[in-house]
Amino acid sequence: MHAHDTKLHYHCDDWMNDPKLFFWEGEYHVFFQYKWPRHWGHVKSRDLLHWEELPVALTPDPVPHEAMGCWTGCCVRANGQFHIFYTAASTDERQVTCHATSDDLITWHKDPANPILAASAPYNSAPRNAWRDPCVWRHEDTWYMAQCAEVGTNVKNAVTGCIALMKSRDLKHWEMLPPLHVSDGMMMCECPDIFPLDGKWAGLFGCHKPFSIVSDAMLGKYRLNPHAAQVDGDVFYAGKTLLDDKGRRILWGFLFDYCGFEFYFERWKNFLSGRAWTNALSFPRVLSFTEKGELASRFPEEFLRLRKKEIAWSLGNSAGHWRAEGNTAAGAPENDFAWAMLNNVQSDCFEITAKVKLNGAKKAGFLVRCNEGLVEDATGIFVCGQTRSVWIENLGGGLDAPRTRLWDAFYTSPSLSVSTPVTDGVETAVELRIIVDVSVIEVCVNNKAFLTGRCYPKKDSLSAGLFAVSGGAVFEDVRVWELGL
């Protein structure tokens, strides 16, 4: 096991990305991009926590249109069969839509008519133009398909990303419709997912980061969510959803590492050896709309089962002035760069819940995967008053400055800084639920927004603590649990 290998997040033995979701008879199925050229891996779970690996669903055939593999798509059920719609790509990167069927979700048979669909007007159809990631759903008596596509000229920087739309009565013959959504300055609308939610219609797509759109009707007009368009940071990508038998709309994405993402390019095809941990399946998130129209997400209740033991913490080594009473701790307003370790927390797999209120501090929050002296390793999860955001940031170079760290001789990572806005404001306490799983950190903010990050400390950097910069802060209802499956 690698030092950064996750214990709770599923990952396979090779490259993985882009989950494709399907719920059937009490089981959550996740297909995903696998290996090079792209295959479809397949796992399933009954409890959202434990995953059973199943046979590879799709393998590229030695035909020109699948030379670069079987890319992202979707799974639906119709006419007593399961149907996969997926993107295939040739060596010149011409993208086409293909189809496969199954009677049991395990053994899949490709349609001899493949490819069944290619881009045509009003969508750009030249090689390398986007035509990928089909998302199929049924509304009333009609099937619809959304795809990542492009409209506009082929002049550099003039192509506009969009979500293409088609319809069909039989899943065989498809009629091109005008775009469901045309992006505002974005080059791509990758991995679109369109679904009903709480009386509205919602959509997800990616363009370096995941975004959400919303409409009052299925055919639009869709608009970027005015309150929370960004679903997560750029560690979380290709978000897809399913509807389970509890009526929950559940979202997954894949969590990538910039080092592992280089494996996308064929010249790096041997790079991932021993580094399968670099790409993993995110934790599931239950979606809803708030009264303000925000697309909100939270951990499912099943994740309470991960809590194996609550840790009785107290304040330990510190800098600055601190006080603690019960489950509340506070840094004094006169503090400049203040921190305090949490005694009894020595773990790489744990959960923290708390409410953080800035009491004059520029920023304040938690330190995780650090050493006692904060000499080298320290990852911060904190509320920033200046940007009115919650951040995950490498603070190994100091509490008030990010520092880029070398991952290994192959790659220099970015600053490992990601953030999400606090739409409720930072004047009141910000509620954080933080799950640390070795090198992955997932944070639920105010029980409605998510932020995901990665960290790469030394194996023995297992401490956790509090910190505040340029003023005081109050940490209320601080609770810590050891986690495990």
C-alpha positions as CSV (number, residue, x, y, z in Angstrom):
1,M,0.0,0.0,0.0
2,H,1.3,3.4,-0.9
3,A,1.7,6.1,1.8
4,H,-1.0,8.2,0.1
5,D,-3.4,5.3,-0.6
6,T,-7.0,6.1,0.6
7,K,-8.7,3.8,3.1
8,L,-12.4,4.8,2.6
9,H,-12.5,6.1,-1.0
10,Y,-12.7,3.5,-3.7
11,H,-10.0,3.3,-6.3
12,C,-9.1,0.5,-8.7
13,D,-5.7,-1.0,-9.7
14,D,-5.1,1.4,-12.6
15,W,-6.2,4.7,-14.0
16,M,-9.9,5.6,-13.3
17,N,-12.0,8.7,-14.0
18,D,-15.6,9.8,-15.0
19,P,-18.1,7.7,-13.0
20,K,-21.3,6.6,-14.8
21,L,-24.1,5.7,-12.4
22,F,-27.1,3.4,-12.3
23,F,-29.4,2.1,-9.5
24,W,-31.1,-1.3,-9.8
25,E,-32.8,-3.5,-7.3
26,G,-31.2,-2.0,-4.2
27,E,-27.7,-1.8,-5.6
28,Y,-25.6,1.3,-6.6
29,H,-23.7,0.6,-9.8
30,V,-20.8,2.7,-10.7
31,F,-19.1,2.3,-14.1
32,F,-16.0,4.3,-14.7
33,Q,-13.2,5.0,-17.2
34,Y,-10.5,2.4,-16.8
35,K,-7.0,1.8,-18.2
36,W,-5.7,2.9,-21.5
37,P,-7.2,2.9,-24.1
38,R,-10.4,3.6,-22.2
39,H,-12.4,0.6,-20.9
40,W,-15.4,0.7,-18.6
41,G,-14.7,-0.6,-15.1
42,H,-17.6,-1.6,-12.9
43,V,-18.3,-1.8,-9.2
44,K,-21.4,-2.0,-7.1
45,S,-22.5,-1.4,-3.5
46,R,-25.6,-1.9,-1.3
47,D,-24.5,0.5,1.5
48,L,-22.5,3.3,-0.3
49,L,-19.5,2.3,1.8
50,H,-18.3,-1.1,0.6
51,W,-17.7,-1.9,-3.1
52,E,-17.7,-5.1,-5.0
53,E,-15.6,-5.2,-8.2
54,L,-17.4,-6.7,-11.2
55,P,-16.1,-7.7,-14.6
56,V,-15.0,-5.0,-17.0
57,A,-18.2,-3.9,-18.8
58,L,-16.8,-2.5,-22.1
59,T,-13.5,-3.2,-23.8
60,P,-12.4,-1.3,-26.9
61,D,-12.7,-3.4,-30.1
62,P,-10.0,-3.4,-32.8
63,V,-12.1,-1.1,-35.1
64,P,-11.1,2.4,-36.2
65,H,-13.8,4.3,-34.3
66,E,-12.7,2.7,-31.0
67,A,-8.9,3.1,-31.5
68,M,-8.7,5.4,-28.5
69,G,-11.2,3.5,-26.4
70,C,-14.7,3.6,-25.0
71,W,-15.2,6.9,-23.3
72,T,-17.8,8.4,-21.0
73,G,-21.6,7.8,-21.3
74,C,-24.5,6.5,-19.3
75,C,-26.7,3.5,-18.5
76,V,-30.5,3.3,-18.7
77,R,-33.2,0.6,-18.8
78,A,-35.8,0.3,-21.5
79,N,-37.8,-2.5,-23.1
80,G,-36.6,-5.1,-20.6
81,Q,-33.0,-4.4,-21.3
82,F,-30.1,-2.3,-20.0
83,H,-28.6,0.1,-22.4
84,I,-25.2,1.8,-22.4
85,F,-24.6,4.8,-24.6
86,Y,-20.9,5.8,-24.8
87,T,-18.4,7.8,-26.8
88,A,-15.9,6.1,-29.0
89,A,-12.9,7.9,-30.4
90,S,-10.6,7.3,-33.3
91,T,-6.9,8.1,-33.6
92,D,-7.7,11.4,-35.2
93,E,-9.9,12.1,-32.1
94,R,-13.1,12.0,-34.1
95,Q,-15.8,11.3,-31.5
96,V,-18.9,9.3,-32.2
97,T,-21.8,7.8,-30.1
98,C,-22.1,4.1,-29.7
99,H,-24.5,1.7,-28.0
100,A,-24.4,-1.6,-26.1
101,T,-27.1,-3.7,-24.4
102,S,-27.2,-6.3,-21.5
103,D,-29.7,-8.5,-19.8
104,D,-27.9,-8.6,-16.5
105,L,-25.7,-5.4,-16.2
106,I,-22.7,-7.7,-16.4
107,T,-22.3,-9.0,-19.9
108,W,-22.6,-6.4,-22.6
109,H,-23.1,-6.7,-26.3
110,K,-22.2,-3.9,-28.6
111,D,-24.7,-2.8,-31.3
112,P,-23.6,-4.0,-34.7
113,A,-24.9,-0.6,-36.1
114,N,-22.2,1.3,-34.1
115,P,-21.4,4.1,-34.3
116,I,-25.1,5.0,-34.1
117,L,-24.7,8.8,-34.0
118,A,-22.3,11.5,-35.1
119,A,-22.3,15.3,-34.8
120,S,-24.3,17.2,-37.4
121,A,-25.8,20.7,-37.7
122,P,-26.2,22.7,-35.7
123,Y,-23.2,21.2,-34.0
124,N,-19.6,21.2,-35.3
125,S,-18.6,17.9,-36.8
126,A,-14.9,18.2,-37.7
127,P,-12.3,15.9,-36.2
128,R,-11.4,16.9,-32.7
129,N,-14.6,18.9,-32.2
130,A,-16.3,17.8,-29.0
131,W,-19.1,15.2,-29.4
132,R,-19.0,13.1,-26.3
133,D,-20.3,12.0,-22.9
134,P,-24.0,11.1,-23.8
135,C,-26.5,11.5,-21.0
136,V,-29.9,9.8,-21.8
137,W,-33.2,10.1,-19.8
138,R,-36.9,9.6,-20.4
139,H,-39.5,12.3,-20.0
140,E,-43.1,11.4,-20.6
141,D,-43.1,9.3,-23.8
142,T,-39.8,10.6,-25.3
143,W,-36.1,9.8,-24.8
144,Y,-33.7,12.7,-24.7
145,M,-29.9,12.7,-25.0
146,A,-27.5,15.5,-24.0
147,Q,-23.9,15.6,-25.1
148,C,-20.8,17.8,-24.8
149,A,-20.6,19.6,-28.1
150,E,-19.4,22.8,-29.8
151,V,-21.1,25.5,-31.9
152,G,-19.6,28.4,-33.8
153,T,-16.7,28.6,-36.2
154,N,-13.5,26.6,-36.1
155,V,-11.4,29.7,-35.8
156,K,-9.1,29.5,-32.8
157,N,-10.9,30.8,-29.6
158,A,-14.2,31.2,-31.5
159,V,-15.7,27.8,-30.7
160,T,-18.2,27.9,-28.0
161,G,-19.0,24.9,-25.7
162,C,-22.6,23.8,-25.4
163,I,-24.8,20.9,-24.2
164,A,-26.3,19.4,-27.4
165,L,-29.8,17.9,-27.3
166,M,-31.5,15.1,-29.3
167,K,-34.7,13.2,-28.9
168,S,-35.9,9.7,-29.9
169,R,-39.0,7.5,-29.5
170,D,-37.1,4.2,-29.8
171,L,-33.5,4.9,-28.7
172,K,-32.4,4.1,-32.3
173,H,-33.4,7.1,-34.4
174,W,-32.3,10.5,-33.0
175,E,-33.4,14.0,-34.0
176,M,-31.1,16.9,-33.5
177,L,-32.5,19.8,-31.5
178,P,-31.1,23.2,-30.7
179,P,-28.6,23.3,-27.8
180,L,-30.0,22.8,-24.3
181,H,-27.4,25.2,-22.9
182,V,-24.7,27.3,-24.5
183,S,-21.9,28.2,-22.2
184,D,-20.8,31.8,-21.5
185,G,-17.2,31.9,-22.4
186,M,-16.5,28.2,-21.6
187,M,-14.8,26.0,-24.2
188,M,-16.4,22.8,-23.0
189,C,-19.5,21.5,-21.2
190,E,-18.1,18.1,-20.4
191,C,-20.0,15.2,-18.9
192,P,-23.4,16.8,-18.8
193,D,-26.0,15.3,-16.5
194,I,-29.6,16.5,-16.7
195,F,-32.2,15.5,-14.0
196,P,-35.4,16.6,-12.2
197,L,-35.0,17.8,-8.6
198,D,-37.5,19.3,-6.2
199,G,-39.9,20.5,-8.8
200,K,-37.1,22.0,-11.0
201,W,-34.7,20.7,-13.6
202,A,-31.0,20.8,-12.9
203,G,-27.9,20.1,-14.8
204,L,-24.2,19.5,-14.1
205,F,-21.2,19.9,-16.4
206,G,-17.5,20.4,-16.2
207,C,-15.1,23.0,-17.6
208,H,-12.0,22.5,-15.4
209,K,-14.4,22.8,-12.5
210,P,-17.9,21.4,-12.0
211,F,-20.8,23.8,-12.5
212,S,-24.5,23.6,-12.0
213,I,-27.4,25.0,-14.1
214,V,-31.1,25.2,-13.3
215,S,-34.4,25.6,-15.2
216,D,-38.1,25.6,-14.3
217,A,-38.7,23.3,-17.3
218,M,-36.9,20.4,-18.8
219,L,-36.3,22.1,-22.2
220,G,-35.0,25.3,-20.5
221,K,-34.1,28.0,-20.5
222,Y,-31.2,26.8,-18.3
223,R,-29.0,29.3,-16.4
224,L,-26.0,29.0,-14.2
225,N,-27.2,28.5,-10.7
226,P,-27.3,32.2,-9.5
227,H,-26.4,31.3,-5.9
228,A,-23.9,28.4,-6.2
229,A,-22.9,27.8,-9.8
230,Q,-19.6,26.1,-8.8
231,V,-20.3,22.6,-7.3
232,D,-16.8,21.9,-5.9
233,G,-13.2,22.8,-6.6
234,D,-11.0,21.4,-9.5
235,V,-10.1,18.2,-7.6
236,F,-13.7,17.0,-8.1
237,Y,-14.8,16.4,-11.7
238,A,-17.2,14.7,-14.1
239,G,-20.1,14.7,-11.6
240,K,-22.9,12.3,-12.4
241,T,-26.1,11.4,-10.5
242,L,-28.6,8.6,-9.9
243,L,-32.0,8.3,-8.2
244,D,-32.2,5.6,-5.6
245,D,-35.1,3.7,-4.1
246,K,-35.3,6.2,-1.2
247,G,-36.0,9.0,-3.6
248,R,-32.5,10.5,-3.2
249,R,-30.7,12.2,-6.1
250,I,-27.1,11.2,-5.3
251,L,-24.0,12.7,-6.9
252,W,-20.5,11.2,-7.4
253,G,-17.5,12.6,-9.1
254,F,-13.9,11.4,-9.6
255,L,-11.1,12.9,-7.5
256,F,-7.9,13.4,-9.5
257,D,-4.4,14.2,-8.6
258,Y,-2.5,16.4,-11.1
259,C,0.3,13.9,-11.1
260,G,-1.9,11.0,-11.9
261,F,-3.8,13.1,-14.5
262,E,-0.7,13.2,-16.6
263,F,-1.4,9.5,-17.3
264,Y,-4.2,10.7,-19.6
265,F,-1.5,11.2,-22.2
266,E,-0.3,8.0,-23.8
267,R,3.3,9.0,-23.4
268,W,2.7,8.6,-19.6
269,K,1.1,5.2,-19.9
270,N,3.6,3.6,-17.6
271,F,3.6,6.5,-15.2
272,L,0.8,5.1,-13.0
273,S,2.6,2.0,-11.9
274,G,2.2,1.9,-8.1
275,R,0.2,5.2,-8.2
276,A,-3.4,4.0,-8.6
277,W,-4.3,6.0,-5.5
278,T,-3.9,9.2,-7.5
279,N,-7.5,8.9,-8.9
280,A,-10.4,7.8,-6.8
281,L,-14.2,7.8,-6.6
282,S,-15.6,10.7,-4.5
283,F,-17.9,10.1,-1.6
284,P,-21.5,10.2,-2.6
285,R,-23.5,13.4,-2.0
286,V,-27.3,13.8,-1.6
287,L,-28.6,16.8,-3.7
288,S,-31.5,19.1,-3.0
289,F,-32.5,22.7,-3.6
290,T,-32.6,25.2,-0.8
291,E,-35.4,27.8,-0.3
292,K,-33.0,30.3,-2.0
293,G,-32.6,28.0,-5.0
294,E,-29.1,26.9,-4.2
295,L,-28.1,23.4,-5.4
296,A,-27.2,21.9,-2.0
297,S,-25.3,18.7,-1.2
298,R,-24.6,16.7,2.0
299,F,-23.1,13.4,3.0
300,P,-25.7,10.6,3.1
301,E,-26.8,9.3,6.5
302,E,-25.0,6.0,5.8
303,F,-21.7,7.8,6.4
304,L,-22.4,8.0,10.1
305,R,-21.5,4.3,10.2
306,L,-17.9,5.2,9.4
307,R,-17.5,6.7,12.9
308,K,-15.8,4.0,14.9
309,K,-14.8,5.9,18.1
310,E,-15.1,9.4,19.3
311,I,-11.8,11.0,20.4
312,A,-11.8,13.0,23.6
313,W,-9.6,16.0,22.6
314,S,-8.0,18.7,24.6
315,L,-5.7,21.6,23.7
316,G,-2.0,20.6,23.7
317,N,1.1,22.4,22.5
318,S,0.2,25.9,21.3
319,A,1.3,29.4,20.2
320,G,-0.7,32.4,21.2
321,H,-3.4,32.6,23.8
322,W,-6.2,29.9,23.9
323,R,-8.9,28.7,26.2
324,A,-11.1,25.6,26.1
325,E,-14.2,24.5,27.9
326,G,-16.2,21.4,27.0
327,N,-16.3,21.1,23.2
328,T,-15.5,24.8,22.6
329,A,-12.1,26.4,22.1
330,A,-11.3,30.0,21.4
331,G,-8.2,31.9,20.3
332,A,-7.8,35.4,21.9
333,P,-8.4,38.5,19.8
334,E,-4.9,39.8,20.4
335,N,-3.4,36.7,18.7
336,D,-1.3,37.2,15.6
337,F,-0.3,33.7,14.3
338,A,-1.8,31.4,16.8
339,W,-2.2,27.6,16.7
340,A,-3.0,24.8,19.2
341,M,-2.6,21.1,18.8
342,L,-5.5,18.7,19.6
343,N,-4.3,16.1,22.1
344,N,-5.2,12.5,21.4
345,V,-5.7,13.1,17.6
346,Q,-3.0,11.0,15.9
347,S,-4.6,9.7,12.7
348,D,-4.7,9.8,8.9
349,C,-8.4,8.8,8.7
350,F,-10.8,10.8,10.8
351,E,-13.7,13.2,10.9
352,I,-14.1,16.6,12.5
353,T,-17.3,18.5,12.9
354,A,-17.4,22.1,14.3
355,K,-18.7,25.6,13.9
356,V,-16.1,28.2,13.2
357,K,-16.7,31.9,14.0
358,L,-14.2,34.6,13.1
359,N,-13.8,36.9,16.1
360,G,-11.6,39.4,14.3
361,A,-9.3,36.8,12.7
362,K,-8.4,37.2,9.0
363,K,-8.8,33.4,8.7
364,A,-9.2,30.5,11.1
365,G,-9.8,26.8,11.0
366,F,-8.3,23.4,11.4
367,L,-4.8,21.9,10.7
368,V,-4.7,18.3,9.6
369,R,-2.0,15.8,8.6
370,C,0.6,18.0,10.3
371,N,3.5,17.4,12.7
372,E,3.6,18.8,16.2
373,G,6.0,21.7,15.4
374,L,4.3,22.6,12.1
375,V,7.8,22.6,10.6
376,E,7.0,21.1,7.2
377,D,3.6,19.4,7.0
378,A,0.3,21.2,7.6
379,T,-2.8,21.3,5.5
380,G,-5.4,23.9,6.5
381,I,-9.2,23.8,6.2
382,F,-10.3,27.3,7.2
383,V,-12.8,30.1,6.9
384,C,-11.3,33.2,5.1
385,G,-13.0,36.5,6.0
386,Q,-11.4,38.4,3.2
387,T,-12.6,36.2,0.4
388,R,-15.8,35.0,2.3
389,S,-14.8,31.5,1.4
390,V,-13.8,28.1,2.9
391,W,-10.4,27.0,1.8
392,I,-8.2,23.8,1.7
393,E,-4.6,24.9,1.4
394,N,-1.1,23.6,2.0
395,L,0.2,25.7,4.9
396,G,3.5,23.9,5.3
397,G,5.3,27.2,4.5
398,G,3.5,29.1,7.2
399,L,-0.1,29.8,8.4
400,D,-0.5,32.9,6.2
401,A,1.2,31.7,3.0
402,P,0.7,28.7,0.7
403,R,3.7,26.8,-0.4
404,T,4.1,24.6,-3.4
405,R,5.6,21.2,-2.5
406,L,7.3,18.7,-4.7
407,W,5.4,15.4,-5.0
408,D,8.3,13.5,-6.5
409,A,10.9,13.8,-9.2
410,F,8.3,13.5,-11.9
411,Y,6.0,16.4,-11.2
412,T,5.7,19.7,-9.3
413,S,2.2,20.1,-8.0
414,P,0.2,23.4,-8.0
415,S,-0.3,25.2,-4.8
416,L,-3.0,22.7,-3.7
417,S,-5.3,25.6,-2.9
418,V,-9.1,25.2,-3.5
419,S,-12.0,27.2,-2.2
420,T,-15.8,27.5,-2.1
421,P,-17.8,30.6,-1.3
422,V,-19.8,30.8,1.9
423,T,-23.1,32.1,0.5
424,D,-24.6,32.6,4.0
425,G,-21.7,34.9,4.9
426,V,-18.9,34.6,7.4
427,E,-20.5,36.9,10.0
428,T,-22.1,34.0,11.8
429,A,-20.5,30.6,12.6
430,V,-19.7,28.5,9.6
431,E,-20.4,24.8,10.0
432,L,-17.8,22.4,8.8
433,R,-17.8,18.6,8.5
434,I,-14.4,17.5,7.5
435,I,-13.4,13.9,6.5
436,V,-9.7,13.2,6.1
437,D,-8.9,10.0,4.3
438,V,-5.1,9.8,4.1
439,S,-4.5,12.0,1.0
440,V,-8.1,13.1,0.3
441,I,-10.0,15.7,2.2
442,E,-13.8,16.3,1.7
443,V,-15.5,19.1,3.5
444,C,-19.2,19.8,3.7
445,V,-19.9,23.5,4.5
446,N,-23.1,24.5,6.2
447,N,-24.6,21.2,5.3
448,K,-25.0,22.2,1.7
449,A,-21.7,23.0,-0.2
450,F,-18.7,20.8,-0.8
451,L,-15.0,21.4,-1.1
452,T,-12.5,18.6,-1.9
453,G,-8.7,18.7,-1.8
454,R,-5.6,16.5,-1.7
455,C,-2.6,16.5,0.7
456,Y,0.7,14.7,0.6
457,P,2.4,14.8,4.0
458,K,4.9,12.4,5.4
459,K,3.4,9.2,6.7
460,D,4.0,10.1,10.3
461,S,2.4,13.5,10.1
462,L,-0.8,12.5,11.9
463,S,-1.5,15.5,14.2
464,A,-4.4,17.9,14.0
465,G,-5.0,21.3,15.5
466,L,-6.6,24.7,15.4
467,F,-5.3,28.0,14.0
468,A,-6.2,31.6,13.6
469,V,-4.4,34.5,11.8
470,S,-4.5,38.2,12.8
471,G,-7.2,38.0,15.5
472,G,-9.5,35.8,17.5
473,A,-11.7,32.9,16.6
474,V,-14.2,30.6,18.3
475,F,-14.5,26.9,17.6
476,E,-17.9,25.6,18.8
477,D,-19.1,22.0,19.2
478,V,-15.8,20.5,18.1
479,R,-16.0,16.7,17.8
480,V,-13.6,14.2,16.4
481,W,-14.0,10.6,15.4
482,E,-11.7,7.8,14.2
483,L,-13.1,6.4,10.9
484,G,-13.1,3.0,9.4
485,L,-15.0,0.5,7.2
